[in-house]
Amino acid sequence: MTRPRISVVIPVHDDAVELGACLRLLARQTVAPHEVVVVDNASTDTSVEVAHAYGARVVTEPRLGIPVAAACGYDAATGDVIARLDADSRPERDWIAQVARAMANPEVDAVTGPGRFHDLPAVLRPPAALVYLGAYFVLTYLALAHVPLWGSSMAIRRTSWLRVRDEVHRFDDVHDDMDLSFVLGPESVIRYDRGLRVGVSARSLRGWPQLRRRMSRAVTTLRLNWAVRPPWTRWQDRIRAISAD
């Protein structure tokens, strides 16, 4: 098993400060990525200048929304493995090395890892991560019949992306990481790896409008994908895949 070339994709919309912090941490990795692709999603601040300052390759997606911006970055990536961070992700110093280790097995389609909320009071970080991220992984696992991807810390094999890229929904009413998990399907090998731990901002938890928007996107993602393959069919397919192994 050889170490794969890893492209890191980061969608950004008017988030220059957080992007700078993320890129600083990527520049200090124990294993350097093959490339960093920053997707400028109609930013009006200095996000593009920050990306260039750290040597990232910038691609432009004028249509607003994380799903279309992330997909644009995956399409543009040239590495064997496409890793994904958000602009507010804070990867550990060995995050690229951990992705390379996890994806060295060519049978693995994708990996994902846990997170912590770095900008909450220290006493609140563990329970917040347990409640929010723990609920996401458990409930989405039941909906998918396999491990879900979490967009703030994940990686997918480029060949796996090319296989499903025409099936993902590229509009802003879905959760792109959950949607990609759905289209990969229970036949894919997706693993949860604690080595891919990152810090993230807790801003996605603040305010009722933000939570309501996230819930609406979750419902839309479930509705669209269950119309193609309902949960009972997904679990049957998952059991067949396990039995075949």
Secondary structure as GFF3:
##gff-version 3
##sequence-region A 1 245
A	DSSP	beta_strand	6	12	.	.	.	ID=ss1
A	DSSP	alpha_helix	16	27	.	.	.	ID=ss2
A	DSSP	beta_strand	35	40	.	.	.	ID=ss3
A	DSSP	alpha_helix	47	53	.	.	.	ID=ss4
A	DSSP	beta_strand	57	60	.	.	.	ID=ss5
A	DSSP	alpha_helix	66	76	.	.	.	ID=ss6
A	DSSP	beta_strand	81	84	.	.	.	ID=ss7
A	DSSP	beta_strand	90	91	.	.	.	ID=ss8
A	DSSP	alpha_helix	95	102	.	.	.	ID=ss9
A	DSSP	beta_strand	110	112	.	.	.	ID=ss10
A	DSSP	beta_strand	115	117	.	.	.	ID=ss11
A	DSSP	three_ten_helix	122	124	.	.	.	ID=ss12
A	DSSP	alpha_helix	125	128	.	.	.	ID=ss13
A	DSSP	pi_helix	129	133	.	.	.	ID=ss14
A	DSSP	alpha_helix	134	144	.	.	.	ID=ss15
A	DSSP	beta_strand	154	157	.	.	.	ID=ss16
A	DSSP	alpha_helix	158	164	.	.	.	ID=ss17
A	DSSP	alpha_helix	176	184	.	.	.	ID=ss18
A	DSSP	beta_strand	190	192	.	.	.	ID=ss19
A	DSSP	three_ten_helix	194	196	.	.	.	ID=ss20
A	DSSP	beta_strand	198	200	.	.	.	ID=ss21
A	DSSP	three_ten_helix	202	205	.	.	.	ID=ss22
A	DSSP	alpha_helix	208	228	.	.	.	ID=ss23
A	DSSP	alpha_helix	231	244	.	.	.	ID=ss24
###
